[in-house]
Amino acid sequence: MTTGTQPEAAPWRQTEITLTGTADRRAKGFNAALLMSVQPDMDARGPRDRTADECFDVGFEDLPTGHVNVLNPAYFHYLDRLIGILREHGIVPVLQPIFHGFGWKGLRVAGPVVPPQEYARYCRYLVARYGAGPVVYLVGADGEGHEPQIEAGGAEVGRWDAYGQPCGIHYRPHADNSAHQSASWLHFQWCQTGHMGGHVQERVADMWRNTPAKAIANAEPTYENTGRPGRAAGWWQGHEAWSNLCAGGTMGVVYGAASLWQWRLHATEPGHEEFFLAEGAGWREALDFEGSRAVGLISRILDGLPLTDMRPDWRSALAPRGLSVPGVLYLCYAEEGGPLIITDPENVPLPYRVVDPRTGETVREGVRATAGEPVPDEGGAPRVYICHDPNGS
């Protein structure tokens, strides 16, 4: 299962010496990083210095004109090293060619402007350069999904990726989240729910019902501390992630933070869109926001469980959010805890663990005496119930 984090601007802002972010994310349990492979805003201007205010490195010299023909080899040599650092830490790069929505500073993004044949060629280049190692291709990001560049890029990845690595689309908040549903190159679909602090799991549930089935996730819930201090902060992120997972987002969960995704160099660096900045924080301060711990813990809590083919299940227990692999695993998230009443005894294994998802601590475990016996918990706090017999089928 993917546990993703969004330092999207890292490819053109991060330096090799800023290993803190990579090590921090791995230590917290993240295993994927969403990356805009090049700075996508055509009107962004600044020095080519990764350490100076308002600076960024340049992947294509002609991107400001809406083209990607004049490649900068030095940029990709540096990106090679950054991706190597991620992989050394067990973090898979999720490579997005050229963003389609709000890019870095909202300055006329190049994704919808670049000719489709150039976009496809760049996708082929990413496959050739990075495809022999672990990688995920995100051929469309922040668009409707029907843009010609996205279709051209997805088809090109499908044509050239001999390893069959995951390829998908990350839709904008106001999309129907179903573009290219039947395409053979499309393996996953990611929605987003905007940055106003709302829990909107129905977007995920809606995608889960689409056919033919694709892997799905909410890859952009509200970033922590976006728009105002305290928005989507702390346990809000944990509740959001568990709720998305149980709504059918079983590809994984994703976390983002204001001031981190655009890699703000320090707490007073100017030149960024104010709404997307966390007050008093650069990227380093944003690493320590509490919500990242709650989301990263999910991979630790679920480690070693037979998650393949799990699906939403609200019939096996009196619980609002659940997942199951019938007869093998039942998992439930309850924001207020309490005894878990089993309604389908044949589907829920007798051994159980009750976990506090805020800390990862197992607060109770045992084996129920009978199939109809509730899983015990005193209630009053978030709980994850895991019913699984490691010695069973």
GUPAKE-137569 format. One line per 10 residues: number of its first residue (from 1); their letters; for each residue x, y, z of C-alpha. Coordinates in Angstrom, 2 decimals, decimal comma, always signed. Each point is the difference from the previous one (the first is absolute). Layout:
// residues N
NUM) A) X/Y/Z; ...
***
This chain:
// residues 393
1) MTTGTQPEAA) +0,00/+0,00/+0,00; +1,26/+3,47/-0,91; +0,57/+2,52/+2,77; +0,86/+3,11/-1,96; +1,32/+3,44/+0,86; +0,02/+3,10/-2,18; +3,28/+1,93/-0,21; -1,01/+0,77/-3,58; +2,50/+2,80/-0,64; +2,98/-1,97/+1,31
11) PWRQTEITLT) +1,38/-0,90/-3,49; +0,87/+3,63/-0,78; +0,51/+1,40/+3,52; +1,40/-2,72/+2,25; +3,75/-0,52/+0,29; +1,90/-3,18/+0,65; +0,95/+1,22/+3,44; -3,64/+0,37/+1,12; -0,32/-3,67/+0,86; -2,02/+0,92/+3,07
21) GTADRRAKGF) -3,29/-0,10/-1,88; +0,59/-3,43/-1,53; +1,18/-1,58/+3,24; -2,87/+1,57/+1,94; -2,63/-1,33/-2,37; +1,44/-3,49/-0,05; +0,25/-0,07/+3,80; -3,68/+0,95/+0,24; -1,06/-2,83/-2,31; -0,36/+1,62/-3,42
31) NAALLMSVQP) +1,03/-2,04/-3,03; -0,75/+2,28/-2,98; +0,67/+3,64/-0,92; -2,07/+1,96/-2,53; +2,30/+2,10/-2,19; -0,61/+2,58/-2,72; +2,93/-1,02/-2,17; +0,54/+3,59/-1,24; -1,11/+3,46/+1,16; -3,22/+0,43/-2,04
41) DMDARGPRDR) -0,88/+3,72/+0,20; +0,85/+1,73/-3,29; +0,14/+3,47/+1,58; +2,09/-0,87/+3,07; +3,27/+1,90/+0,12; +2,94/-0,32/+2,36; +3,70/-0,82/+0,29; +1,20/-3,49/-0,83; +1,16/-0,64/+3,51; -1,68/-2,55/+2,24
51) TADECFDVGF) +1,10/+1,91/+3,10; -1,17/+3,54/-0,85; -3,41/+1,58/+0,63; -2,50/-0,46/-2,86; +2,49/-2,22/-1,79; -0,48/-3,24/-1,91; +1,92/-2,23/-2,38; -1,11/-0,38/-3,62; -0,75/-3,29/-1,75; -0,87/+1,43/-3,44
61) EDLPTGHVNV) +1,29/+3,31/-1,31; -3,08/+0,52/-2,18; -2,69/-0,86/+2,57; -0,82/+3,73/+0,45; -1,20/-0,04/-3,62; -2,16/-3,11/+0,47; +2,47/-2,53/-1,42; +2,28/-2,74/+1,29; +2,53/-0,41/-2,79; +3,15/+1,56/+1,49
71) LNPAYFHYLD) +0,94/-2,31/+2,86; +2,53/+1,03/+2,65; +2,19/-3,10/+0,61; +1,47/+1,38/+3,24; -3,48/+0,27/+1,51; -0,73/-3,67/-0,61; +3,42/-1,07/+1,24; -0,90/+1,70/+3,28; -3,48/-1,54/+0,00; +1,65/-3,41/-0,46
81) RLIGILREHG) +1,79/+0,50/+3,30; -3,11/+1,20/+1,83; -2,02/-2,98/-1,21; +2,87/-2,26/+0,97; -0,16/+1,38/+3,55; -3,74/-0,69/+0,16; +0,44/-3,57/-1,19; +2,85/-0,61/+2,45; -2,45/+0,91/+2,77; -2,68/-2,34/-1,35
91) IVPVLQPIFH) -2,14/+2,80/-1,42; -1,40/-0,45/-3,51; -0,03/+3,12/-2,22; -3,40/+0,85/-1,51; +1,01/+1,93/-3,13; -2,35/+2,56/-1,51; +1,15/+1,39/-3,37; -1,50/+3,54/-0,13; -2,76/+1,19/+2,29; -3,41/+0,97/-1,40
101) GFGWKGLRVA) -1,59/+2,03/+2,80; +1,50/+2,24/+2,67; +3,70/-0,52/-0,60; +2,51/+1,52/+2,37; -1,20/+3,58/+0,34; -3,07/-0,07/-2,23; +1,79/+1,79/-2,85; -1,42/-1,42/-3,25; +0,73/-3,68/+0,28; +1,54/-1,71/-3,05
111) GPVVPPQEYA) -1,78/-3,38/+0,10; -3,03/+0,96/-2,13; +2,17/+2,06/-2,39; +2,84/-2,35/-0,93; -0,80/-1,78/-3,30; -1,18/-3,57/+0,66; +2,81/-1,52/-2,07; +2,60/+1,83/+2,10; -1,76/-1,02/+3,20; +0,00/-3,64/-1,15
121) RYCRYLVARY) +3,68/+0,15/-0,92; +0,84/+1,32/+3,47; -2,00/-2,85/+1,56; +2,02/-2,44/-2,09; +3,17/+1,71/+1,21; -1,03/-0,50/+3,65; -0,66/-3,69/-0,67; +3,40/-0,40/-1,67; +1,88/+1,87/+2,71; -1,71/-1,27/+3,16
131) GAGPVVYLVG) -2,05/-3,04/-0,98; +2,53/-2,69/+0,96; -0,46/+0,80/+3,70; -3,10/+0,27/+2,17; -2,17/+2,84/-1,35; -3,62/+1,07/-0,41; -1,08/+2,09/-3,01; -2,57/+2,72/+0,63; -0,65/+1,07/-3,59; -2,65/+2,58/+0,91
141) ADGEGHEPQI) -0,24/+2,18/+3,08; -2,53/+2,65/+0,97; -1,88/-0,15/-3,30; -3,37/-1,29/-1,14; +1,73/-3,07/-1,41; -1,30/+0,42/-3,54; +2,74/+2,42/-1,07; +1,76/-1,32/-3,14; +3,40/+0,12/+1,69; -1,13/-2,46/+2,67
151) EAGGAEVGRW) -1,33/-2,53/-2,47; +3,12/+0,30/-2,14; +2,29/-0,37/+3,00; -1,88/-2,96/+1,47; -0,02/-1,87/-3,30; +3,72/+0,66/-0,42; +0,82/-1,35/+3,46; -2,12/-3,06/-0,73; +1,83/-0,52/-3,28; +3,54/+0,28/+1,37
161) DAYGQPCGIH) -0,07/-1,16/+3,62; +1,20/-3,60/-0,24; -0,28/-0,45/+3,78; -3,71/+0,81/+0,23; +0,43/+2,40/+2,89; -3,06/+1,89/+1,31; -1,28/+2,81/-2,23; -2,89/+2,27/+0,85; -1,71/+3,38/+0,23; -0,50/+2,45/+2,86
171) YRPHADNSAH) -3,16/+1,98/-0,76; -0,80/+3,58/+1,02; -2,63/+0,63/+2,72; -2,76/+0,83/-2,49; +0,38/-3,02/-2,29; -2,24/-3,04/-0,39; +3,03/-2,22/+0,82; -0,68/-2,52/-2,75; +2,01/+1,14/-3,04; +1,57/-2,93/-1,88
181) QSASWLHFQW) -1,73/-2,51/+2,25; +0,33/-2,77/-2,59; +3,51/+0,82/-1,26; +2,43/-2,90/+0,25; +2,81/+2,33/+1,10; -2,01/+1,37/+2,94; +0,67/-1,96/+3,17; -1,12/+2,47/+2,65; -2,09/+3,12/+0,55; +0,50/+2,62/+2,68
191) CQTGHMGGHV) -2,56/+2,61/+0,93; +0,52/+3,11/+2,10; -2,41/+1,81/+2,26; +1,32/+3,56/+0,17; +1,58/+1,89/+2,87; -2,91/+1,31/+2,05; +0,22/-2,51/+2,83; -2,96/-2,23/-0,88; -0,11/-3,78/+0,27; -1,40/-1,08/-3,37
201) QERVADMWRN) +0,32/-3,78/-0,15; -2,93/-0,28/-2,40; +2,42/+0,94/-2,79; +1,99/-3,14/+0,73; -3,09/-2,18/+0,36; -1,27/+1,27/-3,35; +3,26/-0,96/-1,74; +0,02/-3,41/+1,66; -3,24/-0,89/-1,76; +1,29/+0,90/-3,48
211) TPAKAIANAE) +0,66/-2,82/-2,44; +2,24/-1,43/-1,21; +1,54/+0,13/+3,45; +3,19/+1,99/+0,55; +2,09/+0,57/+3,11; -1,17/+3,21/+1,68; +0,96/+2,50/+2,70; -0,59/+3,57/+1,09; +3,42/+1,40/-0,80; -0,75/+3,56/+1,06
221) PTYENTGRPG) -2,12/+0,58/+3,08; +0,49/+3,37/+1,69; +3,67/+0,67/+0,61; +0,80/+0,56/+3,65; -0,12/+3,69/+1,06; -1,11/+1,19/-3,43; -1,98/+3,25/-0,18; +0,13/+0,70/+3,73; +1,89/-1,34/+3,03; -1,54/-3,19/+1,32
231) RAAGWWQGHE) -1,98/-0,98/-3,07; +0,16/-3,76/-0,59; +2,58/-0,26/+2,77; +1,04/-2,86/+2,23; -2,46/-2,86/+0,35; -2,19/+1,48/-2,77; +2,50/-1,60/-2,38; -0,20/-3,40/+1,67; -3,80/-0,04/-0,03; +0,03/+1,09/-3,64
241) AWSNLCAGGT) +2,46/-2,70/-1,03; -1,77/-2,88/+1,78; -3,37/+1,19/-1,35; +1,29/+0,15/-3,57; +1,52/-3,45/+0,34; -3,25/-1,54/+1,26; -2,01/+1,74/-2,73; +1,86/-2,11/-2,55; +3,26/+1,93/-0,43; +1,97/-3,17/+0,48
251) MGVVYGAASL) +2,89/+1,03/-2,22; +1,07/+2,03/+3,01; -0,05/+3,35/+1,74; +1,78/+3,26/-0,75; +1,05/+2,93/+2,18; +0,95/+3,57/-0,90; +0,98/+3,10/+1,97; +0,02/+3,72/-0,71; +3,53/+1,43/-0,47; +1,33/-3,51/-0,60
261) WQWRLHATEP) -1,54/-0,92/-3,34; +1,47/+3,08/-1,70; +3,25/-0,41/+1,97; +0,01/+3,48/+1,53; +3,63/+0,51/+0,91; -0,64/+1,75/+3,31; -2,84/+1,49/+2,00; +0,24/+3,45/-1,59; +0,82/-0,85/-3,63; -2,13/+2,30/-2,18
271) GHEEFFLAEG) -1,64/-0,59/-3,37; -2,43/-2,83/+0,78; -3,79/-0,07/-0,05; -0,98/+1,00/+3,55; -2,88/-2,49/+0,27; +2,34/-2,96/-0,37; +2,52/+1,11/+2,62; +0,01/-1,10/+3,61; +0,47/+2,96/+2,30; +3,56/+0,22/+1,28
281) AGWREALDFE) +1,18/-3,13/-1,79; +2,42/-0,96/-2,71; +0,40/-3,58/-1,21; +2,05/-1,01/+3,04; -2,59/+1,18/+2,52; -2,79/-1,56/-2,04; +1,66/-3,41/+0,27; -0,93/-0,04/+3,68; -3,73/+0,64/-0,37; -1,82/-2,61/+2,08
291) GSRAVGLISR) -2,28/-1,22/-2,76; +2,84/-1,68/-1,84; +0,55/-2,38/+2,91; -3,62/-1,12/-0,01; +0,02/-0,76/-3,73; +3,41/-1,67/-0,01; -1,08/-2,31/+2,84; -2,53/-1,70/-2,25; +2,69/-1,98/-1,80; +1,43/-1,10/+3,35
301) ILDGLPLTDM) -3,40/-1,07/+1,37; -0,87/-2,00/-3,11; +3,46/-1,46/-0,59; -0,08/-3,73/-0,73; -3,76/-0,30/-0,39; -1,52/-1,74/-3,07; -1,40/+3,16/-1,62; -0,31/-1,26/-3,58; -3,56/+0,27/-1,31; -1,37/+1,69/+3,12
311) RPDWRSALAP) -3,15/+1,97/-0,68; -2,47/+2,21/+1,87; -2,17/-2,01/+2,38; -2,78/+1,43/+2,16; -1,91/-3,31/+0,33; +2,33/-1,99/+2,24; -0,31/+2,26/+3,05; -2,05/+2,89/+1,34; +2,62/+2,52/-1,01; -0,02/+2,94/-2,42
321) RGLSVPGVLY) +3,38/-0,77/-1,60; +1,44/-3,39/-0,76; +2,03/-2,06/-2,43; +0,27/-3,74/-0,41; +1,55/-2,86/-1,84; -2,89/-2,42/+0,64; +0,87/-2,60/+2,63; +3,62/+1,15/+0,12; +0,10/+3,57/+1,29; -2,48/+2,49/+1,40
331) LCYAEEGGPL) +1,15/+3,54/+0,74; -2,10/+2,80/+1,48; +0,67/+3,65/+0,84; -2,27/+1,62/+2,59; +0,63/+3,60/+0,98; -1,61/-0,48/+3,45; +0,99/-3,60/+0,67; -2,21/-2,22/+2,14; -0,98/-3,70/-0,23; -0,05/-1,28/-3,57
341) IITDPENVPL) -3,22/-1,95/-0,55; +0,48/-2,79/-2,54; -2,92/-0,53/-2,41; +1,53/-2,57/-2,36; +1,82/-2,48/+2,24; +1,18/-2,16/-2,89; +1,92/+2,87/-1,54; +1,92/+1,30/+3,05; +2,93/-2,01/+1,39; +0,03/-0,56/+3,77
351) PYRVVDPRTG) +3,47/+1,40/+0,83; +0,01/+3,78/+0,34; +2,13/+3,02/+0,74; -1,32/+3,42/+1,00; +2,39/+2,81/-0,93; +0,11/+3,69/+0,87; +0,64/+1,46/-3,48; +1,35/+3,23/+1,51; +2,98/-1,81/+1,50; +0,11/-3,43/-1,64
361) ETVREGVRAT) -0,26/-1,61/+3,45; -1,92/-3,27/+0,36; -2,34/+0,70/+2,91; -1,72/-3,39/+0,10; +0,40/-3,37/-1,70; -1,29/-3,51/+0,36; -2,21/-2,67/-1,52; -3,78/+0,20/+0,21; -1,54/-3,10/+1,55; -2,83/-0,19/-2,53
371) AGEPVPDEGG) -0,60/+1,40/-3,48; -2,83/+2,22/+1,21; +1,91/+1,53/+2,91; +0,81/+3,75/-0,39; +3,55/+1,26/-0,24; +0,40/+1,77/+3,36; +0,91/+3,66/+0,42; -1,04/+2,57/+2,58; -0,58/+2,75/-2,58; +0,63/+3,72/+0,04
381) APRVYICHDP) +3,01/+0,16/-2,34; +0,91/-0,90/-3,60; +0,55/-3,71/-0,52; +1,03/-2,38/-2,76; -1,22/-3,58/+0,40; +1,97/-2,69/-1,81; -1,49/-3,51/-0,09; +2,42/-2,44/-1,59; +1,28/-3,48/+0,78; +3,67/-0,11/-1,05
391) NGS) -0,13/-3,79/+0,27; -3,14/-0,29/-2,10; -0,53/+0,12/-3,77
***
